[in-house]
Every structure is written in C-alpha cells, then in structure tokens.
Amino acid sequence: MIGRAVLALTFASALGSGLVAGSFFAFSTFVMAALARLQPAEGIAAMQSINVTVINPIFFAAFLGTAGLCVILAVMALARWGEPGAIPLLCGSVLYLVGVLLVTGIFNVPMNDALAAAVPHSPEGAALWTRYLADWTAWNHVRTIAPLLASAAFIAALCLQFEALGSD
C-alpha cells in the first residue's frame, strides 16, 4: 500500500520542481536577453547583484528543499521498486538532482564566482561577460528543462500512485 507520506513528498517535489523550472525559465527566456542588451559593465553589475540576492531563504527553500525531497524519494523508489510509480519517482529525482543541483554546482556557480571577481569596466571584464552570457545561459537551459521534466515525472508518479489506491 502506498503511504500518504510518499504521496505528500511526491506532490511537494512536483511543485518544487515546477517552481525552480519557472525561475530558470525566466532567466533563459528574457532576463539574460535583457542583460545582454546592456553595456558590459552594466550587465556585469546587474548579474553580480542578482547572484548576491538569489542567496536567500525563500529561493534556497525551493531549490535545496526540493533536492532534499528528491533524495528521500529516490531512496523510497528503490525500496519500493515493484510498486506503482517507483520508476517515475526515481527518474524525477535523478533529473532534478543531476540537471539542477549538479549542473549548478559544476557549471553555473563557478561562472558566477568568476563574474563576481570581474572588474566591470575592464576589457577583461567585457570579454568575460560575452562568454558568460553564452555559456551560463546554455547551462541554464539545461537547468530549466531538467526540473520541468522532473515535475512531469512526479506528476506521472502521482497518477500511478492514485490509480493504485483506487484499485485497492
């Protein structure tokens, strides 16, 4: 029998993944394009400010809280492998953890750190900004798609879990 805890964690993970996907979607579709229209020094300063203000409890609750839920759900999916919804639970968890947490740590954060150290009005800063816009945005596309797919997987898991409840 599927526990209410699994249902609640799956629902919360679907919401968290969707929320994080939406945050990244905004950057991929218009924030970075708007910053690219600014002079390099202005764009650098704006992104440096964004990278400081994103470190806040509300964003981290969604970003890291969802990651924590995904770890729990991955373990639960493996422990309940034969039960309905286990495969999409594991898939959603892995998509989020790899496509959001790992990509952020390996690619986006180091680029943010390099940008934080940049001198906005220097030729080096301008060159870094050009590379940053292309590279950071490309990896952000990955960070947009991964939690969106994770959210879809969690919704599929919920459907399978509810279907199993109805047949009991």
N, C-alpha and C positions, 0 to 999 in steps of 0.2 A: 504494500500500500504506500502511496506517495504521501509524504509528510507535508503538513502545512508549512513547515519551515522551508522546505525546498521550493514550494510554490512562491512563498514570500520573497525568498532570496532571488529566485528567477525573475520575478516581477520587478524587484528593485534593480537588478542587473540590466534588465531591458531598458528601464527608464534612465539609469545612469549612463549606459552606453549611448542611448539616443541623445542625451543632454551633451555629452562630451563630443559626439559626432557633430552636433549642431554648432558647438563652439568652434570646432576646427573648420567646419563648412564655411562659416562666416569669414574666417581668415583666407581660406582657399578661393572663395568666390569674389570677395570685394575688399577686405581690409588690406591685403598685401598689394592689390592693384592700386588702391588709393595711396598707399605709402610709396609705391614706385613712381607716382606722379609728382612727388615732392623732390626738391633738390636733395642730393645725397646726405648732406649734413642734417637737414630737417627730418628725413626719413630715418636716419640712424637714431637721432634723438627721440623721435616718436616711438620707435621699436624698443629702444632701451627703456623708455618709460613703461611701455606695455609689459616688457619682461620683468619689471620690478613689481608692477601692480597685479600681475597674474598670480603672484605668490601670496595667496590669501586663503583664509579658511573655507570660504564658500566654494571656490574652484577646486581646492585640494580635496574637499569632502566628496565632490563628484568624481574627480579624476582618480584619486588614490582609494577612495571608498569603494568605487566600482571595481578597481583592481583587487582589493581585498575580498570582495564578494566573489569575484571570478576564481580566485584561488580556492575558496571554500567550495564553490560549485564544481570546479574541476575534480577535486577530491571526492565529492559526493557522486559525481557522474561515474568516476572509476569504481567507486564502492558499490554503486547500484547499476552496473553496466548493463544488465539484462532488462532493466525496467524502461518503460516508455519515456522518451525524452532525454535519455542519457547521452546519446550521440550529439544532438544539437547543443546540449549543455556544455559538453566538453569542447565542441567546435567554437561556440560563442566565447567561452572562457579563454581559449588559446588565441583566438582572433584579437580579443581585447588586450590580453597580456603582451602578445608579441607586437601587434600592429600599433598599439598605443604606448604602453609602458616601455617596451624595449626600443622601439623606434625613437621615442622621445629622448631616452637616455643616451642612445648611441649617436644619434644624428642631430636632433633639434637643440638639445641643451648645449652640446659643445659649440654649435654655431652661435647660440645666444651668448655664451661665455666669451667667444672671440669678438662678437659685436660689442659686448659690454666694455671690453678693453680698447675698442677702436677710438681714435681721435676723429670726431665727426668732420672737421674742416680740413683734413689732410688728404692728399692724393691716395694714400694707402687706404684710408677710411672709405673713400669713394669707390675704389676698386673692390674692397671687401663687400661693400653694400651691394654692388652689382652681382657678385657671386652669391651673396646671402639671399637676395631676393629670389633667384632661380632655384638654388639648392634647398633652402628652407621651405619654400613653397612646394617643391616636388615632394619632399618628405611629409609635409603637412597633408598633401593629398592622400598619402598612404594612411596617415592618422585620421583622416576623415572617413575613408572607405572602411577601414577595419572595424571601428566601433559601430558603424551603421550596419555592417554585415553581422557583427556580434549581436546587436539588438534584434535583428531579424531571426537569428538562430535562437535567441532566448524566447522570442515570441512563438517560434515553432515548437520549442520545448514545452512551453506553457500549453499550447494547443494539444500536444500529445499527452501531457500530464492530465489535463482536464478530460480529455477523451477517455483515458484510462479510469479516471474517477467515475465517469458516467457508466462504464461497463462493469464496475464492481457491485 
